[in-house]
Amino acid sequence: MAGPLPLGDPAPADGRLPADLAIDGESAFSAYLHVPFCRVRCGYCDFNTYTASELRGASQDAYADTLIREIALARDVLAERGPLREMSTVFFGGGTPTLLPAGDLARMLGAAVDAFGIAEGAEVTVEANPDTVTPAVAEELAAAGVTRLSIGMQSAVPHVLAALDRTHRPENVRTAVEAARGAGLAVSVDLIYGAPGESLDDWRASLDAATALAPDHVSAYALIIEDGTKLARQIRRGEVPAPDDDLQADMYELADRVLADAGFSWYEVSNWARTPDQRSRHNLAYWRGTDWWGFGPGAHSHIAGLRFWNVKHPAAYAQRLAAGESPAAGTERPDAQAVTLERILLGSRLAEGLPLDFLAAGARPRVAGLIADGLVEPAAALRGTLVLTLRGRLLADAVVRTLTD
């Protein structure tokens, strides 16, 4: 299970938004649907997920009906503030959404579409463990309106998967991709690099296996050790080595090179797509700071600058909704300084770049130093946009500190 929820102001029991919140009815709107169930807890994971032994009375079978209650509540709350906006993207994340029957995912999606409507050509993504995807599942999801499957490959090397506590067989990734393709779904594969015992050759094998699948999109994330996880405890006890920063940098450079050779272009520091249309529009909505409502235990939402988040445990989540109450646990409105920091943090990670005029006047002269250090593309800066070089992507946090300190 994830760490504690952020501090914030108490959320109203009826879920109503502040009266002075100015919602732009023309801005984009997305929905995130959290499915918090996993068969096994991976040693590195600190997401808000639960195995069967951790549910403490919450019902996985009743989960779809519970989440649909939150959709109805959200519709009523937003309808009070003006015309409802169609969803431009929908994302089922977890956990392992495909642990639920495809029919349950279809019902949740149908409820959201009935409540808000959905834009023509909207992107609808479901995260999936390779072992849970069959042709029948993929066909049912596609028939429900899903357009894209994000498959948790992580690695093609058995000992790396074991180090991450991943239970799927590497060959099942291809089976899942073929099932998705057969149903007409776009395909993304997710990779993790820097696991204990993973070599550069192991990582190359995973990259080669991923590109051989010919997906539309690849995400590749450096392993981060989160406090409270099994892996953090193993490292603290000296049972496994901590990730090596230099090796992870070499792995990132290798990923960028192999993916570029396979026809992918980076559009965010950890994400590559074959074409602009195959980028994750849902994740871009987060990175660009548009509005979304997060449904499910522990899910976070962002509406017109207001942030709020739900209670974490599925049992508490279900109890609140059964009582006709909002599951929101807290809210906050970041001040202008925090919003600016976040915009720089996220915008600088995108290949489309960050407009230089967004920077504080005192920070703009520092861009010249970043160019001299090989961290920022000089041609883009001359056009008024900050775009990271490959070296800059490796040192993105340092770039942000330079621009905000």
C-alpha positions as CSV (number, residue, x, y, z in Angstrom):
1,M,0.0,0.0,0.0
2,A,1.1,3.5,-0.7
3,G,2.3,6.0,1.9
4,P,0.0,8.5,3.7
5,L,-2.2,10.9,1.8
6,P,-1.0,14.5,1.5
7,L,-2.0,17.0,4.1
8,G,-4.8,19.4,3.0
9,D,-8.1,20.9,4.1
10,P,-11.0,18.6,4.9
11,A,-13.2,17.7,2.0
12,P,-17.0,18.4,2.3
13,A,-19.0,15.2,2.8
14,D,-21.3,16.1,-0.1
15,G,-18.4,16.5,-2.5
16,R,-19.4,20.0,-3.6
17,L,-16.8,22.2,-5.1
18,P,-16.0,25.7,-3.7
19,A,-18.4,28.3,-4.9
20,D,-15.7,30.6,-6.1
21,L,-14.0,27.9,-8.3
22,A,-13.9,29.2,-11.9
23,I,-14.4,26.2,-14.2
24,D,-13.6,26.7,-17.8
25,G,-16.3,24.9,-19.7
26,E,-14.2,24.9,-22.9
27,S,-11.1,23.2,-21.4
28,A,-10.3,19.5,-21.8
29,F,-11.6,17.0,-19.2
30,S,-10.3,13.5,-18.6
31,A,-11.3,10.6,-16.3
32,Y,-9.0,8.3,-14.4
33,L,-10.5,5.0,-13.0
34,H,-8.4,3.3,-10.4
35,V,-8.6,-0.5,-9.9
36,P,-6.6,-1.2,-6.7
37,F,-6.4,-5.0,-6.9
38,C,-3.2,-7.1,-7.5
39,R,-2.6,-10.8,-7.2
40,V,0.9,-10.2,-5.8
41,R,2.5,-7.1,-4.4
42,C,5.7,-6.2,-6.4
43,G,8.6,-5.4,-4.2
44,Y,9.2,-2.0,-5.7
45,C,5.6,-0.8,-5.9
46,D,4.2,1.9,-3.6
47,F,1.0,2.5,-5.5
48,N,-2.4,2.3,-3.7
49,T,-3.0,-1.4,-4.4
50,Y,-4.2,-4.4,-2.4
51,T,-3.9,-8.1,-2.6
52,A,-6.8,-10.3,-1.5
53,S,-5.4,-10.7,2.1
54,E,-5.3,-6.8,2.5
55,L,-8.9,-6.0,1.5
56,R,-10.3,-6.3,5.0
57,G,-14.0,-6.7,4.0
58,A,-13.9,-4.8,0.7
59,S,-15.5,-6.7,-2.1
60,Q,-13.7,-7.0,-5.4
61,D,-16.9,-8.4,-7.0
62,A,-18.8,-5.3,-6.0
63,Y,-16.1,-2.8,-6.9
64,A,-17.6,-1.8,-10.3
65,D,-20.9,-0.9,-8.7
66,T,-19.1,1.1,-6.0
67,L,-17.1,3.1,-8.5
68,I,-20.2,3.8,-10.6
69,R,-21.7,5.4,-7.5
70,E,-18.8,7.9,-7.4
71,I,-19.3,8.6,-11.1
72,A,-22.9,9.5,-10.4
73,L,-21.8,11.7,-7.5
74,A,-19.2,13.5,-9.7
75,R,-21.7,14.1,-12.4
76,D,-24.1,15.8,-10.0
77,V,-21.3,17.9,-8.5
78,L,-20.0,19.1,-11.8
79,A,-23.5,19.6,-13.3
80,E,-24.2,22.2,-10.5
81,R,-21.4,24.3,-12.0
82,G,-22.4,24.4,-15.6
83,P,-22.6,22.3,-18.7
84,L,-20.8,19.0,-18.4
85,R,-17.7,18.5,-20.5
86,E,-17.1,15.4,-22.6
87,M,-14.2,13.2,-21.7
88,S,-11.3,13.5,-24.1
89,T,-9.3,10.7,-22.5
90,V,-10.1,7.8,-20.1
91,F,-7.5,5.7,-18.3
92,F,-8.0,2.6,-16.2
93,G,-5.0,2.2,-13.9
94,G,-4.0,0.2,-10.9
95,G,-3.2,-2.2,-9.6
96,T,-4.2,-4.5,-12.3
97,P,-7.5,-3.4,-14.0
98,T,-7.7,-6.7,-16.0
99,L,-8.0,-8.7,-12.7
100,L,-11.6,-7.6,-12.9
101,P,-13.9,-9.2,-15.5
102,A,-13.8,-7.3,-18.8
103,G,-17.6,-6.8,-18.3
104,D,-17.0,-4.9,-15.1
105,L,-14.5,-2.5,-16.9
106,A,-17.1,-2.1,-19.6
107,R,-19.8,-1.2,-17.2
108,M,-17.6,1.4,-15.5
109,L,-16.6,2.9,-18.8
110,G,-20.3,2.9,-19.9
111,A,-21.4,4.7,-16.7
112,A,-18.7,7.4,-17.3
113,V,-19.8,7.8,-20.9
114,D,-23.4,8.0,-19.9
115,A,-22.6,10.6,-17.2
116,F,-20.3,12.9,-19.1
117,G,-20.3,11.9,-22.8
118,I,-17.1,11.2,-24.7
119,A,-15.4,13.1,-27.5
120,E,-15.2,11.6,-30.9
121,G,-11.9,9.8,-31.3
122,A,-11.2,9.9,-27.5
123,E,-8.3,7.8,-26.2
124,V,-9.4,5.1,-23.7
125,T,-6.6,3.1,-22.2
126,V,-6.6,0.0,-19.9
127,E,-3.4,-1.1,-18.1
128,A,-2.9,-4.8,-18.2
129,N,-0.7,-7.6,-16.8
130,P,0.3,-9.8,-19.7
131,D,-1.0,-12.9,-18.0
132,T,-4.6,-11.5,-17.9
133,V,-5.0,-10.6,-21.6
134,T,-6.7,-13.1,-23.8
135,P,-8.3,-12.6,-27.2
136,A,-11.7,-12.8,-25.6
137,V,-10.8,-10.1,-23.0
138,A,-9.3,-7.8,-25.7
139,E,-12.3,-8.2,-27.9
140,E,-14.7,-7.4,-25.1
141,L,-12.7,-4.3,-24.1
142,A,-12.6,-3.1,-27.7
143,A,-16.4,-3.6,-28.0
144,A,-16.9,-1.5,-24.9
145,G,-15.0,1.4,-26.4
146,V,-11.4,0.8,-25.2
147,T,-8.9,2.0,-27.8
148,R,-5.5,1.2,-26.2
149,L,-3.9,-1.4,-24.0
150,S,-0.9,-0.5,-21.9
151,I,0.9,-3.8,-21.1
152,G,3.2,-4.1,-18.1
153,M,6.2,-5.9,-19.7
154,Q,8.8,-4.4,-17.4
155,S,11.6,-6.8,-18.6
156,A,12.1,-9.7,-21.0
157,V,14.8,-11.3,-18.7
158,P,13.5,-13.9,-16.1
159,H,16.0,-13.0,-13.4
160,V,15.1,-9.3,-13.7
161,L,11.4,-10.1,-13.5
162,A,12.1,-12.1,-10.4
163,A,14.0,-9.3,-8.8
164,L,11.0,-7.1,-9.4
165,D,8.6,-9.8,-8.0
166,R,6.8,-9.8,-11.4
167,T,5.0,-13.1,-11.9
168,H,4.2,-13.1,-15.6
169,R,6.1,-15.2,-18.1
170,P,8.0,-13.2,-20.7
171,E,6.4,-15.1,-23.6
172,N,3.0,-14.0,-22.5
173,V,3.8,-10.4,-23.4
174,R,3.8,-11.4,-27.1
175,T,0.5,-13.3,-26.6
176,A,-1.1,-10.2,-25.0
177,V,0.2,-7.9,-27.7
178,E,-1.2,-10.2,-30.4
179,A,-4.6,-10.4,-28.6
180,A,-4.7,-6.6,-28.5
181,R,-3.8,-6.2,-32.1
182,G,-6.3,-8.8,-33.1
183,A,-9.0,-6.7,-31.4
184,G,-7.9,-3.5,-33.2
185,L,-6.4,-1.9,-30.0
186,A,-3.3,0.3,-30.0
187,V,-0.5,-1.1,-27.9
188,S,1.9,0.5,-25.4
189,V,4.5,-1.5,-23.4
190,D,5.9,-0.4,-20.1
191,L,9.6,-1.2,-19.1
192,I,11.6,-0.7,-15.9
193,Y,15.4,-0.5,-15.8
194,G,17.9,-0.6,-13.0
195,A,16.6,-3.6,-11.1
196,P,19.0,-5.4,-8.7
197,G,21.3,-7.6,-10.8
198,E,20.2,-6.2,-14.1
199,S,23.2,-5.6,-16.5
200,L,23.4,-3.4,-19.6
201,D,23.1,-6.5,-21.7
202,D,20.0,-7.6,-19.9
203,W,18.5,-4.2,-20.6
204,R,19.4,-4.4,-24.2
205,A,17.7,-7.8,-24.4
206,S,14.5,-6.2,-23.0
207,L,14.6,-3.3,-25.4
208,D,15.2,-5.6,-28.3
209,A,12.3,-7.8,-27.2
210,A,10.0,-4.8,-26.8
211,T,10.8,-3.3,-30.2
212,A,10.4,-6.7,-31.8
213,L,6.7,-6.5,-30.7
214,A,6.3,-3.4,-32.8
215,P,4.2,-1.5,-30.3
216,D,2.9,2.0,-30.9
217,H,4.3,3.4,-27.7
218,V,7.0,2.5,-25.1
219,S,7.4,3.8,-21.6
220,A,10.8,3.2,-19.9
221,Y,11.1,4.2,-16.2
222,A,14.2,4.1,-14.0
223,L,13.6,2.0,-10.9
224,I,13.1,4.3,-7.9
225,I,13.3,2.9,-4.4
226,E,10.3,4.1,-2.4
227,D,10.3,4.1,1.4
228,G,8.2,1.4,2.9
229,T,8.5,-1.1,0.0
230,K,9.9,-4.6,0.3
231,L,12.7,-3.6,-2.0
232,A,13.7,-0.6,0.2
233,R,13.9,-3.0,3.2
234,Q,16.0,-5.5,1.2
235,I,18.4,-2.7,0.3
236,R,18.6,-1.4,3.8
237,R,19.4,-4.9,5.1
238,G,22.1,-5.3,2.4
239,E,20.4,-8.2,0.8
240,V,20.4,-6.6,-2.7
241,P,22.3,-3.7,-4.1
242,A,20.8,-0.2,-4.5
243,P,20.4,1.0,-8.1
244,D,23.6,2.4,-9.6
245,D,23.0,6.0,-10.9
246,D,25.7,5.7,-13.6
247,L,24.4,2.4,-14.8
248,Q,20.9,3.8,-15.0
249,A,22.2,6.7,-17.0
250,D,23.8,4.3,-19.4
251,M,20.6,2.4,-19.6
252,Y,18.6,5.5,-20.5
253,E,21.0,6.5,-23.2
254,L,20.8,2.9,-24.6
255,A,17.0,3.1,-24.5
256,D,16.9,6.4,-26.4
257,R,19.3,5.0,-29.0
258,V,17.6,1.6,-29.5
259,L,14.1,3.2,-29.6
260,A,15.2,5.9,-32.1
261,D,16.7,3.2,-34.3
262,A,13.3,1.4,-34.2
263,G,11.4,4.5,-35.3
264,F,10.3,6.0,-31.9
265,S,10.7,9.6,-30.9
266,W,10.8,10.8,-27.3
267,Y,8.0,13.2,-26.3
268,E,8.4,13.1,-22.5
269,V,11.6,12.1,-20.7
270,S,10.4,8.5,-20.0
271,N,8.0,8.0,-23.0
272,W,8.5,7.4,-26.7
273,A,5.9,7.0,-29.6
274,R,6.1,6.1,-33.2
275,T,4.0,9.1,-34.3
276,P,2.5,12.2,-32.5
277,D,-1.0,10.5,-32.7
278,Q,0.4,7.6,-30.7
279,R,1.5,9.6,-27.7
280,S,-0.4,9.0,-24.5
281,R,-2.9,11.8,-24.7
282,H,-4.1,11.0,-21.1
283,N,-0.6,11.4,-19.6
284,L,-0.1,14.6,-21.7
285,A,-3.3,15.9,-20.0
286,Y,-1.6,15.5,-16.6
287,W,1.7,17.0,-17.8
288,R,-0.1,20.0,-19.3
289,G,-2.2,20.6,-16.2
290,T,-5.7,20.1,-17.7
291,D,-8.7,18.9,-15.6
292,W,-9.4,15.4,-14.6
293,W,-11.5,13.5,-12.1
294,G,-9.9,10.5,-10.5
295,F,-12.3,7.7,-9.5
296,G,-11.5,5.0,-7.0
297,P,-9.7,4.6,-3.6
298,G,-6.7,7.0,-3.3
299,A,-7.4,8.6,-6.7
300,H,-6.5,12.2,-7.1
301,S,-8.4,14.8,-9.1
302,H,-7.7,18.3,-10.5
303,I,-10.5,20.7,-11.3
304,A,-9.8,24.3,-12.2
305,G,-6.7,24.4,-9.9
306,L,-8.4,22.6,-7.0
307,R,-6.8,19.3,-6.1
308,F,-8.6,16.6,-4.0
309,W,-8.0,13.0,-3.3
310,N,-10.0,10.0,-2.1
311,V,-9.7,7.9,1.0
312,K,-7.2,5.1,0.4
313,H,-8.6,1.8,1.5
314,P,-11.3,0.1,-0.7
315,A,-13.4,-0.6,2.4
316,A,-13.5,3.0,3.5
317,Y,-14.2,4.1,0.0
318,A,-17.1,1.7,-0.4
319,Q,-18.5,2.7,3.1
320,R,-18.6,6.4,2.2
321,L,-20.3,5.9,-1.1
322,A,-22.8,3.4,0.4
323,A,-23.7,6.2,2.9
324,G,-24.3,8.7,0.1
325,E,-21.1,10.6,1.0
326,S,-18.2,11.7,-1.1
327,P,-15.1,9.5,-0.8
328,A,-12.8,12.6,-0.9
329,A,-10.5,12.8,2.1
330,G,-8.9,16.2,1.5
331,T,-8.4,19.2,-0.8
332,E,-5.9,21.9,-1.5
333,R,-5.4,24.9,-3.8
334,P,-1.7,25.3,-4.6
335,D,-0.6,28.9,-4.5
336,A,0.9,30.6,-7.6
337,Q,4.4,29.7,-6.6
338,A,3.6,26.0,-6.4
339,V,1.7,26.1,-9.7
340,T,4.7,27.8,-11.4
341,L,7.1,25.2,-10.0
342,E,4.9,22.3,-11.2
343,R,4.5,23.9,-14.6
344,I,8.3,24.1,-14.9
345,L,8.9,20.7,-13.5
346,L,6.4,19.0,-15.9
347,G,6.8,21.3,-18.9
348,S,10.5,21.0,-19.1
349,R,10.2,17.2,-19.4
350,L,8.2,17.4,-22.6
351,A,9.8,17.4,-26.1
352,E,7.4,20.3,-27.0
353,G,9.3,22.3,-24.4
354,L,8.5,25.0,-22.0
355,P,7.9,28.6,-23.2
356,L,10.8,30.7,-21.9
357,D,8.4,33.6,-21.1
358,F,6.8,31.4,-18.5
359,L,10.1,31.6,-16.4
360,A,10.6,34.3,-13.9
361,A,12.5,37.3,-15.2
362,G,15.5,36.4,-13.0
363,A,15.6,32.8,-14.2
364,R,15.7,33.5,-17.9
365,P,19.4,34.6,-18.0
366,R,20.3,31.2,-16.5
367,V,19.2,29.4,-19.7
368,A,22.4,30.6,-21.4
369,G,24.4,28.6,-18.8
370,L,22.2,25.6,-19.3
371,I,22.9,25.8,-23.1
372,A,26.7,26.1,-22.4
373,D,26.5,23.0,-20.2
374,G,24.8,21.0,-23.0
375,L,21.5,20.6,-21.1
376,V,19.2,22.7,-23.3
377,E,18.8,22.8,-27.1
378,P,20.2,26.2,-28.3
379,A,18.0,26.3,-31.5
380,A,14.8,25.8,-29.5
381,A,15.9,28.4,-27.0
382,L,16.4,30.9,-29.8
383,R,12.7,30.2,-30.8
384,G,11.6,31.0,-27.2
385,T,11.2,27.4,-25.9
386,L,13.2,25.4,-23.4
387,V,13.8,21.9,-24.7
388,L,16.2,19.4,-23.0
389,T,19.0,17.7,-24.8
390,L,19.7,14.0,-24.1
391,R,22.2,15.1,-21.4
392,G,19.5,17.5,-20.1
393,R,17.0,14.7,-19.8
394,L,19.4,12.7,-17.7
395,L,19.8,15.8,-15.4
396,A,16.2,17.1,-15.6
397,D,15.9,17.7,-11.9
398,A,19.1,19.8,-11.9
399,V,17.7,21.9,-14.7
400,V,14.5,22.5,-12.7
401,R,16.5,23.5,-9.6
402,T,18.6,26.0,-11.7
403,L,15.4,27.6,-13.1
404,T,13.6,27.8,-9.8
405,D,16.1,28.3,-7.0
